Amino acid sequence: MKWGSTAPTHAGWYRARAPKHVQPVTVEESRGMADSAWSIFSRIATGLGLYAAVGWLLSLWLGHAPELIAAGALVGLGLAFYMVLKDLSRTSPNDARRRSK
């Protein structure tokens, strides 16, 4: 096959390995999954940054810089993971509808 020619003859090989009972994902579902991924990332990053900053401010006031920054970061990560898991544990109506099929 030359460079710049049409697609190879084995195009679509990934579809042949997919289970036959799997339903294709709609555009709305794919957008929802992308929104969930960004929501998870933003909560973890914000929790880490915000509580590390609070730890840094407390360290300026109390004078124990590394310990309070680390403690703030760990508290922020813990709260962020709690919020993510709490949010993921809720079932949306679309998920319930898909499971019942």
KOLGU-4560 file (N, C-alpha, C; in nm, 3 decimals, padded with zeros to 5 digits):
<recs>
<n_xx: 00.084 n_yy: -00.117 n_zz: 00.000 ca_xx: 00.000 ca_yy: 00.000 ca_zz: 00.000 c_xx: 00.089 c_yy: 00.124 c_zz: 00.000 mol: A seq: 1 type: MET>
<n_xx: 00.057 n_yy: 00.221 n_zz: -00.081 ca_xx: 00.136 ca_yy: 00.342 ca_zz: -00.093 c_xx: 00.085 c_yy: 00.448 c_zz: 00.004 mol: A seq: 2 type: LYS>
<n_xx: 00.172 n_yy: 00.540 n_zz: 00.037 ca_xx: 00.133 ca_yy: 00.652 ca_zz: 00.122 c_xx: 00.030 c_yy: 00.737 c_zz: 00.049 mol: A seq: 3 type: TRP>
<n_xx: -00.071 n_yy: 00.780 n_zz: 00.120 ca_xx: -00.172 ca_yy: 00.866 ca_zz: 00.062 c_xx: -00.282 c_yy: 00.791 c_zz: -00.011 mol: A seq: 4 type: GLY>
<n_xx: -00.276 n_yy: 00.658 n_zz: -00.013 ca_xx: -00.381 ca_yy: 00.583 ca_zz: -00.082 c_xx: -00.502 c_yy: 00.568 c_zz: 00.010 mol: A seq: 5 type: SER>
<n_xx: -00.602 n_yy: 00.499 n_zz: -00.034 ca_xx: -00.725 ca_yy: 00.483 ca_zz: 00.043 c_xx: -00.701 c_yy: 00.397 c_zz: 00.166 mol: A seq: 6 type: THR>
<n_xx: -00.804 n_yy: 00.380 n_zz: 00.245 ca_xx: -00.795 ca_yy: 00.304 ca_zz: 00.370 c_xx: -00.760 c_yy: 00.158 c_zz: 00.342 mol: A seq: 7 type: ALA>
<n_xx: -00.691 n_yy: 00.093 n_zz: 00.432 ca_xx: -00.656 ca_yy: -00.047 ca_zz: 00.412 c_xx: -00.781 c_yy: -00.135 c_zz: 00.410 mol: A seq: 8 type: PRO>
<n_xx: -00.766 n_yy: -00.252 n_zz: 00.356 ca_xx: -00.880 ca_yy: -00.343 ca_zz: 00.343 c_xx: -00.926 c_yy: -00.398 c_zz: 00.477 mol: A seq: 9 type: THR>
<n_xx: -00.841 n_yy: -00.395 n_zz: 00.578 ca_xx: -00.879 ca_yy: -00.449 ca_zz: 00.708 c_xx: -00.943 c_yy: -00.343 c_zz: 00.798 mol: A seq: 10 type: HIS>
<n_xx: -00.989 n_yy: -00.231 n_zz: 00.741 ca_xx: -01.057 ca_yy: -00.128 ca_zz: 00.820 c_xx: -01.183 c_yy: -00.189 c_zz: 00.881 mol: A seq: 11 type: ALA>
<n_xx: -01.206 n_yy: -00.161 n_zz: 01.006 ca_xx: -01.322 ca_yy: -00.214 ca_zz: 01.075 c_xx: -01.292 c_yy: -00.341 c_zz: 01.153 mol: A seq: 12 type: GLY>
<n_xx: -01.167 n_yy: -00.380 n_zz: 01.165 ca_xx: -01.131 ca_yy: -00.500 ca_zz: 01.239 c_xx: -01.175 c_yy: -00.492 c_zz: 01.385 mol: A seq: 13 type: TRP>
<n_xx: -01.177 n_yy: -00.370 n_zz: 01.441 ca_xx: -01.215 ca_yy: -00.354 ca_zz: 01.581 c_xx: -01.364 c_yy: -00.383 c_zz: 01.603 mol: A seq: 14 type: TYR>
<n_xx: -01.445 n_yy: -00.366 n_zz: 01.500 ca_xx: -01.588 ca_yy: -00.395 ca_zz: 01.513 c_xx: -01.615 c_yy: -00.545 c_zz: 01.516 mol: A seq: 15 type: ARG>
<n_xx: -01.531 n_yy: -00.622 n_zz: 01.450 ca_xx: -01.552 ca_yy: -00.766 ca_zz: 01.444 c_xx: -01.531 c_yy: -00.830 c_zz: 01.581 mol: A seq: 16 type: ALA>
<n_xx: -01.450 n_yy: -00.769 n_zz: 01.667 ca_xx: -01.422 ca_yy: -00.826 ca_zz: 01.799 c_xx: -01.522 c_yy: -00.782 c_zz: 01.905 mol: A seq: 17 type: ARG>
<n_xx: -01.605 n_yy: -00.687 n_zz: 01.876 ca_xx: -01.701 ca_yy: -00.637 ca_zz: 01.974 c_xx: -01.811 c_yy: -00.741 c_zz: 01.993 mol: A seq: 18 type: ALA>
<n_xx: -01.859 n_yy: -00.758 n_zz: 02.117 ca_xx: -01.970 ca_yy: -00.851 ca_zz: 02.141 c_xx: -02.095 c_yy: -00.804 c_zz: 02.066 mol: A seq: 19 type: PRO>
<n_xx: -02.172 n_yy: -00.897 n_zz: 02.019 ca_xx: -02.290 ca_yy: -00.865 ca_zz: 01.937 c_xx: -02.404 c_yy: -00.803 c_zz: 02.018 mol: A seq: 20 type: LYS>
<n_xx: -02.410 n_yy: -00.830 n_zz: 02.149 ca_xx: -02.521 ca_yy: -00.781 ca_zz: 02.231 c_xx: -02.500 c_yy: -00.639 c_zz: 02.282 mol: A seq: 21 type: HIS>
<n_xx: -02.386 n_yy: -00.578 n_zz: 02.255 ca_xx: -02.357 ca_yy: -00.444 ca_zz: 02.303 c_xx: -02.427 c_yy: -00.342 c_zz: 02.214 mol: A seq: 22 type: VAL>
<n_xx: -02.503 n_yy: -00.254 n_zz: 02.278 ca_xx: -02.574 ca_yy: -00.150 ca_zz: 02.206 c_xx: -02.479 c_yy: -00.033 c_zz: 02.180 mol: A seq: 23 type: GLN>
<n_xx: -02.488 n_yy: 00.030 n_zz: 02.065 ca_xx: -02.403 ca_yy: 00.147 ca_zz: 02.040 c_xx: -02.440 c_yy: 00.262 c_zz: 02.133 mol: A seq: 24 type: PRO>
<n_xx: -02.342 n_yy: 00.344 n_zz: 02.163 ca_xx: -02.363 ca_yy: 00.457 ca_zz: 02.252 c_xx: -02.413 c_yy: 00.575 c_zz: 02.170 mol: A seq: 25 type: VAL>
<n_xx: -02.519 n_yy: 00.638 n_zz: 02.218 ca_xx: -02.573 ca_yy: 00.754 ca_zz: 02.147 c_xx: -02.487 c_yy: 00.876 c_zz: 02.176 mol: A seq: 26 type: THR>
<n_xx: -02.511 n_yy: 00.981 n_zz: 02.100 ca_xx: -02.435 ca_yy: 01.105 ca_zz: 02.118 c_xx: -02.462 c_yy: 01.164 c_zz: 02.255 mol: A seq: 27 type: VAL>
<n_xx: -02.587 n_yy: 01.159 n_zz: 02.301 ca_xx: -02.621 ca_yy: 01.215 ca_zz: 02.432 c_xx: -02.550 c_yy: 01.139 c_zz: 02.544 mol: A seq: 28 type: GLU>
<n_xx: -02.546 n_yy: 01.005 n_zz: 02.532 ca_xx: -02.478 ca_yy: 00.925 ca_zz: 02.634 c_xx: -02.328 c_yy: 00.953 c_zz: 02.633 mol: A seq: 29 type: GLU>
<n_xx: -02.272 n_yy: 00.970 n_zz: 02.516 ca_xx: -02.130 ca_yy: 00.997 ca_zz: 02.508 c_xx: -02.096 c_yy: 01.133 c_zz: 02.567 mol: A seq: 30 type: SER>
<n_xx: -02.181 n_yy: 01.231 n_zz: 02.545 ca_xx: -02.161 ca_yy: 01.363 ca_zz: 02.606 c_xx: -02.175 c_yy: 01.355 c_zz: 02.757 mol: A seq: 31 type: ARG>
<n_xx: -02.269 n_yy: 01.274 n_zz: 02.804 ca_xx: -02.285 ca_yy: 01.257 ca_zz: 02.948 c_xx: -02.164 c_yy: 01.193 c_zz: 03.013 mol: A seq: 32 type: GLY>
<n_xx: -02.105 n_yy: 01.095 n_zz: 02.943 ca_xx: -01.984 ca_yy: 01.032 ca_zz: 02.997 c_xx: -01.867 c_yy: 01.129 c_zz: 02.999 mol: A seq: 33 type: MET>
<n_xx: -01.856 n_yy: 01.213 n_zz: 02.896 ca_xx: -01.749 ca_yy: 01.312 ca_zz: 02.891 c_xx: -01.769 c_yy: 01.415 c_zz: 03.002 mol: A seq: 34 type: ALA>
<n_xx: -01.895 n_yy: 01.455 n_zz: 03.024 ca_xx: -01.923 ca_yy: 01.550 ca_zz: 03.132 c_xx: -01.888 c_yy: 01.490 c_zz: 03.268 mol: A seq: 35 type: ASP>
<n_xx: -01.915 n_yy: 01.362 n_zz: 03.287 ca_xx: -01.882 ca_yy: 01.296 ca_zz: 03.412 c_xx: -01.731 c_yy: 01.292 c_zz: 03.434 mol: A seq: 36 type: SER>
<n_xx: -01.658 n_yy: 01.264 n_zz: 03.330 ca_xx: -01.512 ca_yy: 01.258 ca_zz: 03.342 c_xx: -01.456 c_yy: 01.394 c_zz: 03.379 mol: A seq: 37 type: ALA>
<n_xx: -01.503 n_yy: 01.500 n_zz: 03.315 ca_xx: -01.455 ca_yy: 01.634 ca_zz: 03.349 c_xx: -01.499 c_yy: 01.674 c_zz: 03.489 mol: A seq: 38 type: TRP>
<n_xx: -01.617 n_yy: 01.634 n_zz: 03.530 ca_xx: -01.664 ca_yy: 01.664 ca_zz: 03.665 c_xx: -01.577 c_yy: 01.597 c_zz: 03.770 mol: A seq: 39 type: SER>
<n_xx: -01.542 n_yy: 01.471 n_zz: 03.748 ca_xx: -01.456 ca_yy: 01.399 ca_zz: 03.841 c_xx: -01.319 c_yy: 01.465 c_zz: 03.849 mol: A seq: 40 type: ILE>
<n_xx: -01.260 n_yy: 01.495 n_zz: 03.734 ca_xx: -01.128 ca_yy: 01.558 ca_zz: 03.732 c_xx: -01.131 c_yy: 01.693 c_zz: 03.803 mol: A seq: 41 type: PHE>
<n_xx: -01.233 n_yy: 01.774 n_zz: 03.774 ca_xx: -01.237 ca_yy: 01.908 ca_zz: 03.832 c_xx: -01.258 c_yy: 01.904 c_zz: 03.983 mol: A seq: 42 type: SER>
<n_xx: -01.338 n_yy: 01.810 n_zz: 04.031 ca_xx: -01.357 ca_yy: 01.800 ca_zz: 04.176 c_xx: -01.230 c_yy: 01.759 c_zz: 04.247 mol: A seq: 43 type: ARG>
<n_xx: -01.157 n_yy: 01.663 n_zz: 04.191 ca_xx: -01.033 ca_yy: 01.619 ca_zz: 04.255 c_xx: -00.928 c_yy: 01.729 c_zz: 04.250 mol: A seq: 44 type: ILE>
<n_xx: -00.912 n_yy: 01.794 n_zz: 04.135 ca_xx: -00.813 ca_yy: 01.901 ca_zz: 04.123 c_xx: -00.847 c_yy: 02.020 c_zz: 04.212 mol: A seq: 45 type: ALA>
<n_xx: -00.974 n_yy: 02.056 n_zz: 04.218 ca_xx: -01.016 ca_yy: 02.168 ca_zz: 04.301 c_xx: -01.000 c_yy: 02.137 c_zz: 04.449 mol: A seq: 46 type: THR>
<n_xx: -01.039 n_yy: 02.016 n_zz: 04.489 ca_xx: -01.022 ca_yy: 01.978 ca_zz: 04.630 c_xx: -00.877 c_yy: 01.980 c_zz: 04.672 mol: A seq: 47 type: GLY>
<n_xx: -00.792 n_yy: 01.927 n_zz: 04.588 ca_xx: -00.649 ca_yy: 01.927 ca_zz: 04.618 c_xx: -00.595 c_yy: 02.068 c_zz: 04.626 mol: A seq: 48 type: LEU>
<n_xx: -00.623 n_yy: 02.149 n_zz: 04.526 ca_xx: -00.570 ca_yy: 02.286 ca_zz: 04.523 c_xx: -00.626 c_yy: 02.375 c_zz: 04.632 mol: A seq: 49 type: GLY>
<n_xx: -00.756 n_yy: 02.369 n_zz: 04.653 ca_xx: -00.820 ca_yy: 02.456 ca_zz: 04.751 c_xx: -00.773 c_yy: 02.425 c_zz: 04.893 mol: A seq: 50 type: LEU>
<n_xx: -00.775 n_yy: 02.298 n_zz: 04.930 ca_xx: -00.737 ca_yy: 02.264 ca_zz: 05.067 c_xx: -00.587 c_yy: 02.271 c_zz: 05.089 mol: A seq: 51 type: TYR>
<n_xx: -00.506 n_yy: 02.253 n_zz: 04.985 ca_xx: -00.362 ca_yy: 02.277 ca_zz: 04.999 c_xx: -00.337 c_yy: 02.426 c_zz: 05.021 mol: A seq: 52 type: ALA>
<n_xx: -00.414 n_yy: 02.511 n_zz: 04.954 ca_xx: -00.402 ca_yy: 02.656 ca_zz: 04.975 c_xx: -00.446 c_yy: 02.694 c_zz: 05.115 mol: A seq: 53 type: ALA>
<n_xx: -00.552 n_yy: 02.632 n_zz: 05.166 ca_xx: -00.595 ca_yy: 02.658 ca_zz: 05.303 c_xx: -00.486 c_yy: 02.614 c_zz: 05.401 mol: A seq: 54 type: VAL>
<n_xx: -00.426 n_yy: 02.499 n_zz: 05.375 ca_xx: -00.314 ca_yy: 02.454 ca_zz: 05.459 c_xx: -00.196 c_yy: 02.548 c_zz: 05.454 mol: A seq: 55 type: GLY>
<n_xx: -00.169 n_yy: 02.603 n_zz: 05.335 ca_xx: -00.061 ca_yy: 02.698 ca_zz: 05.322 c_xx: -00.089 c_yy: 02.826 c_zz: 05.401 mol: A seq: 56 type: TRP>
<n_xx: -00.215 n_yy: 02.876 n_zz: 05.392 ca_xx: -00.252 ca_yy: 02.995 ca_zz: 05.469 c_xx: -00.242 c_yy: 02.969 c_zz: 05.619 mol: A seq: 57 type: LEU>
<n_xx: -00.286 n_yy: 02.852 n_zz: 05.663 ca_xx: -00.272 ca_yy: 02.819 ca_zz: 05.805 c_xx: -00.126 c_yy: 02.807 c_zz: 05.845 mol: A seq: 58 type: LEU>
<n_xx: -00.042 n_yy: 02.757 n_zz: 05.754 ca_xx: 00.100 ca_yy: 02.744 ca_zz: 05.787 c_xx: 00.166 c_yy: 02.881 c_zz: 05.799 mol: A seq: 59 type: SER>
<n_xx: 00.118 n_yy: 02.979 n_zz: 05.722 ca_xx: 00.171 ca_yy: 03.115 ca_zz: 05.738 c_xx: 00.133 c_yy: 03.172 c_zz: 05.874 mol: A seq: 60 type: LEU>
<n_xx: 00.016 n_yy: 03.136 n_zz: 05.919 ca_xx: -00.033 ca_yy: 03.189 ca_zz: 06.045 c_xx: 00.029 c_yy: 03.115 c_zz: 06.164 mol: A seq: 61 type: TRP>
<n_xx: 00.040 n_yy: 02.981 n_zz: 06.154 ca_xx: 00.089 ca_yy: 02.900 ca_zz: 06.265 c_xx: 00.238 c_yy: 02.865 c_zz: 06.257 mol: A seq: 62 type: LEU>
<n_xx: 00.296 n_yy: 02.864 n_zz: 06.139 ca_xx: 00.437 ca_yy: 02.841 ca_zz: 06.124 c_xx: 00.482 c_yy: 02.698 c_zz: 06.102 mol: A seq: 63 type: GLY>
<n_xx: 00.396 n_yy: 02.607 n_zz: 06.063 ca_xx: 00.435 ca_yy: 02.468 ca_zz: 06.035 c_xx: 00.407 c_yy: 02.440 c_zz: 05.887 mol: A seq: 64 type: HIS>
<n_xx: 00.487 n_yy: 02.495 n_zz: 05.799 ca_xx: 00.456 ca_yy: 02.497 ca_zz: 05.655 c_xx: 00.433 c_yy: 02.360 c_zz: 05.592 mol: A seq: 65 type: ALA>
<n_xx: 00.531 n_yy: 02.270 n_zz: 05.591 ca_xx: 00.510 ca_yy: 02.146 ca_zz: 05.514 c_xx: 00.399 c_yy: 02.057 c_zz: 05.570 mol: A seq: 66 type: PRO>
<n_xx: 00.387 n_yy: 02.051 n_zz: 05.700 ca_xx: 00.288 ca_yy: 01.961 ca_zz: 05.760 c_xx: 00.145 c_yy: 02.007 c_zz: 05.729 mol: A seq: 67 type: GLU>
<n_xx: 00.121 n_yy: 02.136 n_zz: 05.740 ca_xx: -00.015 ca_yy: 02.184 ca_zz: 05.719 c_xx: -00.054 c_yy: 02.183 c_zz: 05.571 mol: A seq: 68 type: LEU>
<n_xx: 00.041 n_yy: 02.208 n_zz: 05.483 ca_xx: 00.010 ca_yy: 02.201 ca_zz: 05.340 c_xx: -00.025 c_yy: 02.056 c_zz: 05.302 mol: A seq: 69 type: ILE>
<n_xx: 00.055 n_yy: 01.961 n_zz: 05.351 ca_xx: 00.027 ca_yy: 01.820 ca_zz: 05.323 c_xx: -00.105 c_yy: 01.776 c_zz: 05.383 mol: A seq: 70 type: ALA>
<n_xx: -00.131 n_yy: 01.819 n_zz: 05.507 ca_xx: -00.258 ca_yy: 01.783 ca_zz: 05.571 c_xx: -00.376 c_yy: 01.842 c_zz: 05.495 mol: A seq: 71 type: ALA>
<n_xx: -00.363 n_yy: 01.966 n_zz: 05.450 ca_xx: -00.470 ca_yy: 02.029 ca_zz: 05.371 c_xx: -00.494 c_yy: 01.956 c_zz: 05.240 mol: A seq: 72 type: GLY>
<n_xx: -00.384 n_yy: 01.916 n_zz: 05.175 ca_xx: -00.397 ca_yy: 01.844 ca_zz: 05.048 c_xx: -00.465 c_yy: 01.708 c_zz: 05.069 mol: A seq: 73 type: ALA>
<n_xx: -00.428 n_yy: 01.639 n_zz: 05.175 ca_xx: -00.489 ca_yy: 01.508 ca_zz: 05.203 c_xx: -00.637 c_yy: 01.522 c_zz: 05.239 mol: A seq: 74 type: LEU>
<n_xx: -00.670 n_yy: 01.623 n_zz: 05.318 ca_xx: -00.811 ca_yy: 01.646 ca_zz: 05.351 c_xx: -00.889 c_yy: 01.681 c_zz: 05.225 mol: A seq: 75 type: VAL>
<n_xx: -00.831 n_yy: 01.764 n_zz: 05.139 ca_xx: -00.897 ca_yy: 01.801 ca_zz: 05.014 c_xx: -00.919 c_yy: 01.681 c_zz: 04.923 mol: A seq: 76 type: GLY>
<n_xx: -00.818 n_yy: 01.594 n_zz: 04.912 ca_xx: -00.834 ca_yy: 01.473 ca_zz: 04.831 c_xx: -00.940 c_yy: 01.381 c_zz: 04.889 mol: A seq: 77 type: LEU>
<n_xx: -00.940 n_yy: 01.368 n_zz: 05.020 ca_xx: -01.039 ca_yy: 01.282 ca_zz: 05.085 c_xx: -01.181 c_yy: 01.332 c_zz: 05.061 mol: A seq: 78 type: GLY>
<n_xx: -01.202 n_yy: 01.462 n_zz: 05.079 ca_xx: -01.335 ca_yy: 01.518 ca_zz: 05.056 c_xx: -01.375 c_yy: 01.511 c_zz: 04.908 mol: A seq: 79 type: LEU>
<n_xx: -01.279 n_yy: 01.532 n_zz: 04.819 ca_xx: -01.309 ca_yy: 01.525 ca_zz: 04.676 c_xx: -01.348 c_yy: 01.383 c_zz: 04.636 mol: A seq: 80 type: ALA>
<n_xx: -01.275 n_yy: 01.283 n_zz: 04.684 ca_xx: -01.310 ca_yy: 01.144 ca_zz: 04.652 c_xx: -01.445 c_yy: 01.107 c_zz: 04.712 mol: A seq: 81 type: PHE>
<n_xx: -01.474 n_yy: 01.157 n_zz: 04.831 ca_xx: -01.605 ca_yy: 01.131 ca_zz: 04.892 c_xx: -01.716 c_yy: 01.189 c_zz: 04.804 mol: A seq: 82 type: TYR>
<n_xx: -01.697 n_yy: 01.313 n_zz: 04.758 ca_xx: -01.799 ca_yy: 01.376 ca_zz: 04.673 c_xx: -01.816 c_yy: 01.302 c_zz: 04.541 mol: A seq: 83 type: MET>
<n_xx: -01.705 n_yy: 01.257 n_zz: 04.482 ca_xx: -01.711 ca_yy: 01.184 ca_zz: 04.356 c_xx: -01.785 c_yy: 01.052 c_zz: 04.375 mol: A seq: 84 type: VAL>
<n_xx: -01.749 n_yy: 00.979 n_zz: 04.479 ca_xx: -01.815 ca_yy: 00.850 ca_zz: 04.503 c_xx: -01.962 c_yy: 00.868 c_zz: 04.538 mol: A seq: 85 type: LEU>
<n_xx: -01.995 n_yy: 00.971 n_zz: 04.612 ca_xx: -02.135 ca_yy: 00.998 ca_zz: 04.645 c_xx: -02.214 c_yy: 01.030 c_zz: 04.519 mol: A seq: 86 type: LYS>
<n_xx: -02.153 n_yy: 01.108 n_zz: 04.430 ca_xx: -02.219 ca_yy: 01.145 ca_zz: 04.305 c_xx: -02.234 c_yy: 01.024 c_zz: 04.213 mol: A seq: 87 type: ASP>
<n_xx: -02.133 n_yy: 00.938 n_zz: 04.207 ca_xx: -02.140 ca_yy: 00.820 ca_zz: 04.122 c_xx: -02.235 c_yy: 00.714 c_zz: 04.176 mol: A seq: 88 type: LEU>
<n_xx: -02.260 n_yy: 00.715 n_zz: 04.307 ca_xx: -02.350 ca_yy: 00.614 ca_zz: 04.363 c_xx: -02.496 c_yy: 00.642 c_zz: 04.329 mol: A seq: 89 type: SER>
<n_xx: -02.526 n_yy: 00.766 n_zz: 04.297 ca_xx: -02.663 ca_yy: 00.798 ca_zz: 04.255 c_xx: -02.686 c_yy: 00.744 c_zz: 04.115 mol: A seq: 90 type: ARG>
<n_xx: -02.801 n_yy: 00.687 n_zz: 04.092 ca_xx: -02.831 ca_yy: 00.632 ca_zz: 03.961 c_xx: -02.920 c_yy: 00.729 c_zz: 03.886 mol: A seq: 91 type: THR>
<n_xx: -02.882 n_yy: 00.760 n_zz: 03.765 ca_xx: -02.965 ca_yy: 00.849 ca_zz: 03.684 c_xx: -03.079 c_yy: 00.768 c_zz: 03.622 mol: A seq: 92 type: SER>
<n_xx: -03.186 n_yy: 00.834 n_zz: 03.583 ca_xx: -03.298 ca_yy: 00.762 ca_zz: 03.519 c_xx: -03.255 c_yy: 00.690 c_zz: 03.391 mol: A seq: 93 type: PRO>
<n_xx: -03.161 n_yy: 00.745 n_zz: 03.316 ca_xx: -03.115 ca_yy: 00.680 ca_zz: 03.194 c_xx: -03.046 c_yy: 00.548 c_zz: 03.226 mol: A seq: 94 type: ASN>
<n_xx: -02.966 n_yy: 00.545 n_zz: 03.333 ca_xx: -02.898 ca_yy: 00.421 ca_zz: 03.371 c_xx: -02.998 c_yy: 00.314 c_zz: 03.412 mol: A seq: 95 type: ASP>
<n_xx: -03.099 n_yy: 00.354 n_zz: 03.488 ca_xx: -03.201 ca_yy: 00.257 ca_zz: 03.531 c_xx: -03.279 c_yy: 00.202 c_zz: 03.413 mol: A seq: 96 type: ALA>
<n_xx: -03.309 n_yy: 00.290 n_zz: 03.316 ca_xx: -03.380 ca_yy: 00.247 ca_zz: 03.198 c_xx: -03.298 c_yy: 00.149 c_zz: 03.115 mol: A seq: 97 type: ARG>
<n_xx: -03.166 n_yy: 00.176 n_zz: 03.102 ca_xx: -03.081 ca_yy: 00.088 ca_zz: 03.022 c_xx: -03.064 c_yy: -00.047 c_zz: 03.089 mol: A seq: 98 type: ARG>
<n_xx: -03.060 n_yy: -00.051 n_zz: 03.223 ca_xx: -03.043 ca_yy: -00.179 ca_zz: 03.294 c_xx: -03.165 c_yy: -00.267 c_zz: 03.284 mol: A seq: 99 type: ARG>
<n_xx: -03.284 n_yy: -00.205 n_zz: 03.273 ca_xx: -03.406 ca_yy: -00.282 ca_zz: 03.269 c_xx: -03.430 c_yy: -00.350 c_zz: 03.134 mol: A seq: 100 type: SER>
<n_xx: -03.358 n_yy: -00.309 n_zz: 03.032 ca_xx: -03.378 ca_yy: -00.368 ca_zz: 02.898 c_xx: -03.321 c_yy: -00.506 c_zz: 02.888 mol: A seq: 101 type: LYS>
</recs>
